[in-house]
Amino acid sequence: MNPGIAADPVFQAPFITPPAERLGFLEAIRAIMRNPIEVWPQEFYRTGYMRGRFGRRTVVHVARPDLIHAVFVEEARSLHRSDIAQAILKPAMREGLLTAEDEVWRAQRRIAAPAFRQQMLDSLVPLMDKAGDALAERLKARRGQAVNVMPEMIRATFSIISDTMFGETREEDARLIETEVGGYLSSVGKVDLFDMFGVPYWVPRPWKRAGKLAVKRLRARAERSIADLRAKGATGGSLTALLMNASDPETGGAMSEDQLIDNIITFIGAGHETTSLALTWSLYLVAQQPNLQKRLADEVHAVAGQGPILAEHVARLELHERVLKEAMRLYPPVALIGRKVVKPMTLNGDALRPGDQVVCGVLPLHRSPTLWENPDAFDPDRFLPERSAGRPRYAWMPFGAGPRICIGMGFAMMEGIVLLAHMMRAVRFAPVDGHEVKPVVRVTMRPRGGMPLKVA
């Protein structure tokens, strides 16, 4: 810490109040429908294991590093994504990287992996810098106002992923795509009773009609983009062009037309949402600590001055990285990850059969008092190397873990650091009096009612 800057008081980051006791069946159903993170009792945050029944299926919840390792690494091939998650994601992403299973997923992962190597990520930093500069200018124009920063973070990250997927994208096109993704998340992208009880997806769900239409328009947009690129010889540095020209190093096969569309939708949907939320929560947390904002601003000026933020600057913005990591610990964009057992396995001494469910509680893992000292406190310096030494590897997993860890993790961290640095260099944030902050899960974990902050 800069010795010339005073330490801020410790800020206890609010979230939900876990139930004192385990919920009964009907109470649990209501909690899952209302806000799934409200289903875990206080004891689960300490023990990291809970077993129950849902109809004829066993359901186990895990939030302990050794069990996370068992689920996501040792038994990765015994588990598929949960039926509820697939019901939410598959209508848009179909057989993309996030939703495909087994060899279909493995082949796509091999094809896509080169596009996420460090050299490729470094080449995208100018796009991130451009979006960060535009974001900073928009915020400076609103000094003295209370601004809902979440839509601003979505707009910035969306412009980056849109330009990454398609090359330079017109502002109006990016906003249209953003609107379609928002329509999907607010309609199809949340749990309903049909999903919970395994009702086939072909059974009509009138309440999801708007989301289905948004998906149809998104897929048509992706199809047009592929056709345009083919007409140009599939050249250029966009991620779509790279995927079109890539092949499986083991089989020589390429992605089919449908798989290209599936993955464009996957990267657009998943590629901006988590970063925008990590930034939204980061701004809320640093808004409570003006001295920390000064430290962040000093770091940007020391590393990049007033010029562009370059690829070689990102690794030197160490405090920015720690802030993002701590924000994702306290408010993980993906608060729970569901898996369905497809091969018999044993977990924590319990025998699980095909059809049983495993739910990884990322939020309870990240707020566990057995893993984290003062777990509700916002303390970015807990990610300093000397304080991280000895911490279990799977105590922090905002991007998942094991073979299916998010392929875009490096992209998301670089993007978050660049955008946060632009904002810390340009403006200051402060909380809005009277605004209650509560995280709510709708596929991802968002702040209910947005995130209004004063901009100065």
NUDRENSE-332120 format. One record per residue (C-alpha): y, z, x; residue number from 1; residue in one letter. Coordinates in pm, 1 decimal. Layout:
Y Z X NUM A $
...
//
This chain:
0.0 0.0 0.0 1 M $
355.4 -75.2 114.1 2 N $
485.5 268.4 227.1 3 P $
830.5 178.2 92.3 4 G $
706.1 145.2 -266.0 5 I $
620.1 455.9 -466.9 6 A $
284.7 481.0 -642.3 7 A $
282.6 440.2 -1018.8 8 D $
137.2 711.6 -1240.7 9 P $
-229.6 656.7 -1325.4 10 V $
-264.2 445.0 -1639.3 11 F $
-564.4 507.1 -1864.3 12 Q $
-649.3 169.3 -2015.8 13 A $
-724.2 204.9 -2387.4 14 P $
-1017.0 43.3 -2561.9 15 F $
-1229.4 134.9 -2865.1 16 I $
-1355.7 486.7 -2935.1 17 T $
-1736.2 468.2 -2910.9 18 P $
-1920.7 642.1 -3196.1 19 P $
-2027.3 994.4 -3110.2 20 A $
-2380.9 929.5 -3231.1 21 E $
-2605.0 627.4 -3260.2 22 R $
-2529.5 427.2 -3576.3 23 L $
-2774.0 381.5 -3859.8 24 G $
-2896.8 33.2 -3953.6 25 F $
-2630.7 -51.7 -4213.5 26 L $
-2353.1 107.2 -4009.5 27 E $
-2462.2 -98.9 -3708.9 28 A $
-2456.7 -421.4 -3914.7 29 I $
-2103.5 -345.4 -4032.6 30 R $
-1992.7 -264.7 -3677.1 31 A $
-2137.3 -590.1 -3540.4 32 I $
-1963.3 -791.0 -3812.4 33 M $
-1634.6 -608.9 -3755.1 34 R $
-1633.6 -582.1 -3375.6 35 N $
-1968.5 -586.7 -3187.1 36 P $
-1852.1 -355.2 -2906.8 37 I $
-1821.2 -73.9 -3162.1 38 E $
-2199.8 -50.8 -3194.9 39 V $
-2262.7 133.0 -2864.5 40 W $
-2253.8 517.1 -2883.5 41 P $
-2094.1 734.3 -2616.6 42 Q $
-2429.4 825.9 -2465.3 43 E $
-2504.4 459.3 -2387.1 44 F $
-2208.3 449.0 -2145.7 45 Y $
-2381.6 722.0 -1944.2 46 R $
-2748.6 625.4 -1969.7 47 T $
-2720.0 244.9 -1975.1 48 G $
-3032.4 203.2 -2190.4 49 Y $
-3094.9 205.5 -2564.5 50 M $
-3396.5 84.5 -2761.6 51 R $
-3419.9 7.6 -3132.5 52 G $
-3561.9 -222.1 -3398.3 53 R $
-3414.4 -504.1 -3603.4 54 F $
-3671.5 -602.9 -3862.8 55 G $
-3992.5 -678.5 -3671.7 56 R $
-3814.5 -727.8 -3340.3 57 R $
-3750.4 -476.0 -3065.3 58 T $
-3390.8 -477.7 -2944.3 59 V $
-3298.5 -314.1 -2614.6 60 V $
-2946.3 -268.6 -2480.2 61 H $
-2891.4 -239.7 -2105.2 62 V $
-2587.3 -136.6 -1900.0 63 A $
-2734.5 -22.3 -1568.8 64 R $
-2733.7 -223.1 -1243.6 65 P $
-3109.5 -202.6 -1182.6 66 D $
-3181.2 -321.3 -1536.7 67 L $
-2918.9 -596.7 -1508.0 68 I $
-3100.8 -716.7 -1195.6 69 H $
-3432.0 -708.9 -1380.6 70 A $
-3298.7 -908.7 -1675.6 71 V $
-3085.1 -1168.2 -1497.3 72 F $
-3277.9 -1210.8 -1171.5 73 V $
-3637.3 -1084.7 -1175.3 74 E $
-3715.3 -1188.9 -1534.1 75 E $
-3467.1 -1475.9 -1567.3 76 A $
-3742.2 -1721.6 -1667.0 77 R $
-3878.4 -1486.1 -1931.8 78 S $
-3553.4 -1492.9 -2126.4 79 L $
-3338.6 -1747.2 -2308.2 80 H $
-2991.5 -1714.9 -2453.7 81 R $
-3002.3 -1516.5 -2778.3 82 S $
-3032.0 -1690.2 -3116.8 83 D $
-2695.6 -1547.9 -3227.1 84 I $
-2519.5 -1680.5 -2916.3 85 A $
-2682.3 -2020.3 -2965.5 86 Q $
-2577.3 -2028.6 -3331.1 87 A $
-2217.9 -1975.5 -3219.0 88 I $
-2212.1 -2203.5 -2914.9 89 L $
-2455.4 -2487.8 -2981.7 90 K $
-2261.7 -2659.0 -3263.7 91 P $
-2003.1 -2761.8 -3002.5 92 A $
-2180.3 -2742.9 -2666.6 93 M $
-2529.7 -2854.8 -2776.9 94 R $
-2727.9 -2906.9 -2453.9 95 E $
-2448.6 -2833.8 -2205.6 96 G $
-2479.2 -2597.8 -1909.0 97 L $
-2393.9 -2289.5 -2111.7 98 L $
-2656.9 -2345.1 -2381.0 99 T $
-2937.7 -2557.6 -2229.5 100 A $
-3257.8 -2386.7 -2118.3 101 E $
-3535.8 -2428.0 -1860.4 102 D $
-3562.4 -2762.0 -1680.4 103 E $
-3287.8 -2926.4 -1888.8 104 V $
-3049.6 -2657.8 -1763.6 105 W $
-3179.7 -2663.4 -1405.6 106 R $
-3136.0 -3040.4 -1373.8 107 A $
-2778.9 -3024.8 -1506.9 108 Q $
-2695.4 -2736.2 -1276.6 109 R $
-2815.2 -2935.9 -975.2 110 R $
-2607.8 -3237.2 -1084.0 111 I $
-2290.9 -3035.6 -1148.9 112 A $
-2305.8 -2799.9 -848.2 113 A $
-2129.8 -3032.2 -595.1 114 P $
-1824.5 -3053.0 -822.3 115 A $
-1768.8 -2678.2 -774.8 116 F $
-1792.4 -2661.6 -396.7 117 R $
-1500.5 -2503.5 -213.8 118 Q $
-1359.3 -2834.7 -90.8 119 Q $
-1339.8 -2962.2 -449.2 120 M $
-1183.1 -2637.1 -570.1 121 L $
-921.5 -2651.2 -294.5 122 D $
-826.3 -3001.6 -407.1 123 S $
-745.7 -2864.0 -753.6 124 L $
-494.0 -2603.4 -636.4 125 V $
-197.9 -2845.2 -673.8 126 P $
-283.9 -2878.6 -1045.5 127 L $
-294.6 -2500.1 -1071.8 128 M $
34.6 -2468.7 -883.1 129 D $
201.3 -2721.9 -1114.4 130 K $
84.0 -2531.4 -1423.3 131 A $
193.0 -2201.9 -1267.9 132 G $
540.1 -2337.9 -1196.8 133 D $
575.6 -2461.0 -1556.0 134 A $
452.4 -2124.7 -1687.8 135 L $
702.7 -1933.8 -1473.7 136 A $
987.5 -2153.2 -1598.1 137 E $
892.0 -2095.7 -1961.3 138 R $
883.1 -1720.1 -1907.8 139 L $
1215.3 -1714.3 -1721.1 140 K $
1374.4 -1894.6 -2015.4 141 A $
1267.0 -1605.8 -2239.3 142 R $
1397.8 -1315.3 -2034.1 143 R $
1517.9 -1032.0 -2253.4 144 G $
1265.8 -1115.5 -2528.1 145 Q $
932.7 -977.0 -2641.8 146 A $
681.5 -1254.6 -2581.6 147 V $
322.4 -1281.9 -2698.7 148 N $
183.7 -1371.3 -2357.4 149 V $
-166.6 -1466.0 -2474.2 150 M $
-69.5 -1810.5 -2612.5 151 P $
127.0 -1872.3 -2293.6 152 E $
-178.0 -1793.6 -2080.4 153 M $
-393.5 -2019.3 -2298.7 154 I $
-140.7 -2301.4 -2268.0 155 R $
-130.7 -2273.0 -1887.7 156 A $
-506.3 -2253.8 -1833.4 157 T $
-564.2 -2526.7 -2087.1 158 F $
-332.1 -2765.8 -1907.3 159 S $
-529.8 -2702.3 -1586.8 160 I $
-873.9 -2759.4 -1738.3 161 I $
-749.3 -3062.3 -1931.5 162 S $
-607.5 -3223.3 -1616.5 163 D $
-921.9 -3124.6 -1424.5 164 T $
-1151.6 -3287.6 -1679.2 165 M $
-954.0 -3601.6 -1755.5 166 F $
-697.5 -3642.5 -1478.3 167 G $
-328.4 -3613.1 -1566.1 168 E $
-314.7 -3541.1 -1940.2 169 T $
-17.9 -3596.8 -2166.4 170 R $
130.4 -3274.0 -2302.3 171 E $
71.3 -3376.6 -2663.8 172 E $
-294.6 -3459.8 -2593.4 173 D $
-350.8 -3124.8 -2423.4 174 A $
-194.4 -2940.1 -2718.0 175 R $
-414.0 -3128.8 -2966.6 176 L $
-729.3 -3040.3 -2771.5 177 I $
-612.7 -2679.1 -2747.9 178 E $
-566.4 -2668.2 -3127.2 179 T $
-918.2 -2801.2 -3184.9 180 E $
-1072.2 -2540.8 -2953.0 181 V $
-877.5 -2267.6 -3132.0 182 G $
-1001.1 -2394.4 -3468.4 183 G $
-1358.9 -2385.7 -3344.9 184 Y $
-1336.6 -2031.5 -3204.5 185 L $
-1175.8 -1892.6 -3520.4 186 S $
-1435.9 -2050.4 -3751.0 187 S $
-1773.4 -2131.9 -3595.5 188 V $
-1719.1 -1902.2 -3299.0 189 G $
-1790.9 -1566.4 -3457.4 190 K $
-2098.1 -1385.6 -3583.8 191 V $
-2187.9 -1396.7 -3952.2 192 D $
-2477.6 -1250.2 -4147.8 193 L $
-2661.5 -1583.2 -4156.4 194 F $
-2666.4 -1587.3 -3775.8 195 D $
-2780.2 -1225.6 -3753.4 196 M $
-3075.2 -1279.0 -3985.8 197 F $
-3182.3 -1610.1 -3832.9 198 G $
-3095.0 -1837.4 -4126.0 199 V $
-3143.7 -2198.6 -4004.7 200 P $
-2818.6 -2363.8 -3906.7 201 Y $
-2871.6 -2654.6 -4149.3 202 W $
-2822.3 -2411.2 -4440.5 203 V $
-2463.1 -2475.2 -4560.0 204 P $
-2192.1 -2239.0 -4434.8 205 R $
-1874.6 -2348.3 -4616.7 206 P $
-1665.4 -2094.4 -4426.2 207 W $
-1737.7 -2280.8 -4101.9 208 K $
-1636.3 -2626.2 -4226.9 209 R $
-1301.4 -2628.0 -4043.6 210 A $
-1470.5 -2538.1 -3716.2 211 G $
-1728.6 -2815.0 -3757.5 212 K $
-1452.3 -3070.1 -3814.1 213 L $
-1272.0 -2944.5 -3502.5 214 A $
-1594.7 -2990.8 -3302.9 215 V $
-1635.1 -3345.2 -3438.6 216 K $
-1283.3 -3435.9 -3324.3 217 R $
-1335.2 -3275.1 -2982.8 218 L $
-1654.4 -3468.5 -2923.7 219 R $
-1486.8 -3793.1 -3029.3 220 A $
-1207.7 -3722.4 -2778.5 221 R $
-1463.9 -3664.0 -2501.6 222 A $
-1646.6 -3986.3 -2594.5 223 E $
-1321.8 -4186.0 -2571.2 224 R $
-1246.4 -4034.4 -2231.1 225 S $
-1587.7 -4137.4 -2099.2 226 I $
-1539.4 -4491.1 -2234.8 227 A $
-1195.0 -4514.2 -2069.8 228 D $
-1336.7 -4400.8 -1737.0 229 L $
-1625.8 -4647.0 -1759.6 230 R $
-1377.3 -4925.9 -1824.1 231 A $
-1199.5 -4828.5 -1502.3 232 K $
-1524.9 -4811.1 -1308.1 233 G $
-1561.1 -4432.9 -1342.5 234 A $
-1320.8 -4378.7 -1055.4 235 T $
-1076.6 -4097.8 -989.8 236 G $
-1094.1 -3731.3 -898.8 237 G $
-1140.2 -3586.8 -1246.4 238 S $
-1438.3 -3362.3 -1309.3 239 L $
-1560.2 -3602.0 -1577.8 240 T $
-1565.4 -3889.8 -1326.8 241 A $
-1752.0 -3672.5 -1076.9 242 L $
-2014.5 -3581.9 -1336.1 243 L $
-2052.2 -3945.9 -1440.1 244 M $
-2118.6 -4052.0 -1079.7 245 N $
-2338.1 -3753.9 -984.1 246 A $
-2717.2 -3751.2 -971.7 247 S $
-2988.6 -3488.4 -946.0 248 D $
-3070.6 -3445.1 -574.6 249 P $
-3434.8 -3378.8 -661.2 250 E $
-3507.9 -3653.8 -915.0 251 T $
-3219.5 -3898.8 -877.6 252 G $
-3153.6 -3873.6 -1251.7 253 G $
-2803.5 -3865.6 -1398.5 254 A $
-2660.6 -3698.0 -1707.1 255 M $
-2707.9 -3888.2 -2030.5 256 S $
-2406.6 -3985.1 -2240.9 257 E $
-2473.4 -3694.6 -2477.4 258 D $
-2506.8 -3449.8 -2186.9 259 Q $
-2175.4 -3569.3 -2042.5 260 L $
-2007.0 -3501.3 -2376.0 261 I $
-2184.6 -3164.8 -2409.2 262 D $
-2060.4 -3056.8 -2067.8 263 N $
-1706.3 -3181.5 -2117.8 264 I $
-1689.5 -2963.5 -2429.9 265 I $
-1853.5 -2675.9 -2241.8 266 T $
-1607.6 -2687.1 -1952.7 267 F $
-1307.6 -2725.5 -2182.8 268 I $
-1415.8 -2436.7 -2405.3 269 G $
-1541.7 -2197.8 -2140.5 270 A $
-1318.0 -2321.3 -1859.8 271 G $
-989.6 -2189.2 -1990.7 272 H $
-1075.9 -1908.3 -2232.0 273 E $
-1202.2 -1647.3 -1986.9 274 T $
-921.5 -1701.6 -1735.1 275 T $
-650.8 -1692.0 -2000.0 276 S $
-786.8 -1360.7 -2126.1 277 L $
-822.4 -1216.2 -1775.3 278 A $
-454.4 -1300.4 -1719.6 279 L $
-349.6 -1162.5 -2058.5 280 T $
-517.9 -830.2 -1987.1 281 W $
-383.5 -831.2 -1629.4 282 S $
-25.7 -867.7 -1755.1 283 L $
-76.7 -585.1 -2004.1 284 Y $
-201.7 -358.5 -1725.1 285 L $
64.7 -443.0 -1465.5 286 V $
331.6 -407.7 -1736.0 287 A $
251.5 -34.7 -1732.4 288 Q $
318.1 -15.5 -1356.6 289 Q $
654.9 -152.5 -1235.1 290 P $
591.6 -48.5 -875.4 291 N $
268.5 -245.8 -870.3 292 L $
459.8 -550.9 -992.5 293 Q $
694.9 -507.5 -695.6 294 K $
396.1 -495.9 -458.5 295 R $
258.5 -814.1 -613.0 296 L $
593.3 -993.6 -586.0 297 A $
626.6 -886.4 -222.6 298 D $
279.1 -1020.5 -147.1 299 E $
360.3 -1363.3 -294.6 300 V $
685.3 -1386.0 -101.5 301 H $
514.3 -1282.1 221.7 302 A $
235.3 -1538.2 176.8 303 V $
407.0 -1838.1 14.0 304 A $
779.5 -1766.8 16.4 305 G $
951.2 -1968.6 -258.5 306 Q $
739.0 -2277.7 -198.9 307 G $
423.6 -2409.2 -364.6 308 P $
113.0 -2191.6 -364.2 309 I $
-140.4 -2379.3 -154.7 310 L $
-516.6 -2352.6 -122.7 311 A $
-485.9 -2166.1 208.2 312 E $
-263.3 -1905.0 40.7 313 H $
-516.0 -1800.1 -224.7 314 V $
-742.7 -1590.4 0.3 315 A $
-437.3 -1406.9 139.1 316 R $
-319.8 -1295.4 -206.6 317 L $
-558.1 -1001.8 -186.9 318 E $
-376.3 -763.8 -421.3 319 L $
-360.3 -1035.5 -685.4 320 H $
-735.6 -1078.9 -659.6 321 E $
-792.5 -703.8 -694.7 322 R $
-570.1 -688.0 -1003.7 323 V $
-768.1 -965.9 -1170.4 324 L $
-1098.9 -802.5 -1080.8 325 K $
-988.2 -466.8 -1215.9 326 E $
-854.0 -626.2 -1535.6 327 A $
-1190.5 -796.2 -1587.6 328 M $
-1366.3 -466.3 -1523.4 329 R $
-1165.0 -285.0 -1788.8 330 L $
-1149.2 -577.3 -2031.9 331 Y $
-1431.7 -820.7 -1948.5 332 P $
-1366.5 -1148.6 -2132.1 333 P $
-1740.8 -1165.5 -2206.3 334 V $
-1814.9 -810.6 -2320.8 335 A $
-2182.7 -859.9 -2403.5 336 L $
-2453.3 -1111.3 -2315.8 337 I $
-2756.3 -1156.1 -2540.4 338 G $
-3099.1 -1277.6 -2435.8 339 R $
-3417.9 -1358.3 -2631.4 340 K $
-3758.3 -1281.3 -2480.5 341 V $
-3973.2 -1597.5 -2451.6 342 V $
-4250.8 -1460.2 -2227.0 343 K $
-4403.9 -1109.8 -2237.8 344 P $
-4227.2 -872.5 -1999.6 345 M $
-4171.5 -503.3 -1931.2 346 T $
-3826.2 -349.5 -1906.6 347 L $
-3764.8 15.4 -1823.6 348 N $
-4126.5 87.6 -1916.1 349 G $
-4101.3 -80.5 -2257.4 350 D $
-4326.2 -378.6 -2330.0 351 A $
-4130.7 -667.3 -2483.5 352 L $
-4284.7 -961.2 -2668.8 353 R $
-4152.1 -1311.5 -2742.2 354 P $
-3881.3 -1286.3 -3006.3 355 G $
-3757.0 -943.3 -2894.0 356 D $
-3393.4 -918.7 -2791.7 357 Q $
-3213.1 -786.1 -2483.8 358 V $
-2839.4 -718.6 -2501.9 359 V $
-2645.0 -661.9 -2181.5 360 C $
-2345.9 -439.2 -2248.1 361 G $
-2094.5 -562.8 -1989.8 362 V $
-1817.0 -339.2 -2124.6 363 L $
-2024.8 -16.3 -2108.9 364 P $
-2146.3 -117.4 -1761.7 365 L $
-1786.3 -161.3 -1644.2 366 H $
-1672.0 165.9 -1801.1 367 R $
-1973.5 375.4 -1702.9 368 S $
-1877.0 719.4 -1565.9 369 P $
-2193.7 715.6 -1352.0 370 T $
-2080.1 399.3 -1170.2 371 L $
-1701.1 425.4 -1162.1 372 W $
-1479.5 719.5 -1074.7 373 E $
-1229.8 779.4 -1356.6 374 N $
-1366.8 467.0 -1529.4 375 P $
-1082.4 416.5 -1778.5 376 D $
-811.3 426.9 -1510.5 377 A $
-642.8 105.6 -1398.5 378 F $
-687.1 110.8 -1021.9 379 D $
-696.7 -231.4 -849.2 380 P $
-748.1 -66.7 -510.4 381 D $
-1098.2 41.1 -615.4 382 R $
-1188.2 -317.5 -510.6 383 F $
-1072.1 -263.4 -152.2 384 L $
-1364.4 -331.2 85.4 385 P $
-1384.0 28.7 202.1 386 E $
-1399.3 158.8 -156.3 387 R $
-1645.5 -106.8 -270.5 388 S $
-1896.3 -26.4 4.2 389 A $
-2212.7 119.7 -144.6 390 G $
-2131.0 18.1 -502.2 391 R $
-2434.6 -141.9 -673.5 392 P $
-2414.9 -519.2 -669.3 393 R $
-2459.9 -549.4 -1044.6 394 Y $
-2205.2 -284.2 -1144.0 395 A $
-1944.5 -560.6 -1201.3 396 W $
-2045.7 -883.9 -1372.0 397 M $
-1767.6 -1052.7 -1573.4 398 P $
-1918.9 -1391.8 -1485.2 399 F $
-2281.1 -1299.6 -1556.0 400 G $
-2543.9 -1267.3 -1283.4 401 A $
-2850.1 -1429.9 -1132.4 402 G $
-2933.9 -1802.0 -1142.6 403 P $
-2713.8 -1855.8 -1450.3 404 R $
-2402.8 -1693.2 -1309.2 405 I $
-2097.9 -1890.0 -1423.9 406 C $
-2072.0 -2213.1 -1222.5 407 I $
-1692.7 -2199.9 -1261.0 408 G $
-1643.7 -1848.1 -1118.7 409 M $
-1465.5 -1971.4 -804.7 410 G $
-1246.9 -2204.6 -1011.2 411 F $
-1151.5 -1923.0 -1249.7 412 A $
-1060.4 -1678.5 -972.4 413 M $
-845.0 -1934.7 -787.2 414 M $
-672.3 -2036.3 -1109.6 415 E $
-605.9 -1675.6 -1207.6 416 G $
-462.5 -1584.8 -867.5 417 I $
-231.1 -1888.2 -857.2 418 V $
-96.5 -1833.9 -1210.2 419 L $
-51.8 -1458.7 -1163.1 420 L $
132.8 -1516.8 -835.1 421 A $
378.0 -1757.9 -999.7 422 H $
453.0 -1504.2 -1272.1 423 M $
493.3 -1207.7 -1037.7 424 M $
737.5 -1409.8 -827.1 425 R $
943.3 -1513.0 -1129.9 426 A $
968.8 -1229.6 -1385.3 427 V $
883.0 -869.1 -1469.2 428 R $
690.1 -735.9 -1768.4 429 F $
713.8 -414.2 -1969.9 430 A $
518.0 -284.4 -2271.6 431 P $
648.1 -323.4 -2626.5 432 V $
697.6 13.6 -2793.3 433 D $
464.9 82.7 -3083.5 434 G $
222.4 -201.3 -3020.6 435 H $
-136.8 -75.3 -3039.8 436 E $
-375.8 -249.0 -2801.8 437 V $
-733.0 -288.6 -2921.7 438 K $
-995.7 -530.7 -2786.0 439 P $
-1192.6 -730.1 -3043.2 440 V $
-1488.5 -959.0 -2969.8 441 V $
-1476.7 -1312.4 -3114.0 442 R $
-1712.2 -1485.0 -2868.5 443 V $
-1476.5 -1349.1 -2600.6 444 T $
-1293.8 -1015.9 -2597.7 445 M $
-934.8 -1066.8 -2711.5 446 R $
-654.1 -821.8 -2789.4 447 P $
-621.2 -784.8 -3164.9 448 R $
-285.4 -920.0 -3276.1 449 G $
-210.0 -1083.2 -2942.1 450 G $
-30.0 -926.2 -2648.5 451 M $
346.8 -887.8 -2693.5 452 P $
526.8 -783.5 -2373.3 453 L $
893.5 -759.3 -2278.1 454 K $
996.5 -1017.8 -2020.2 455 V $
1276.6 -940.7 -1773.3 456 A $
//
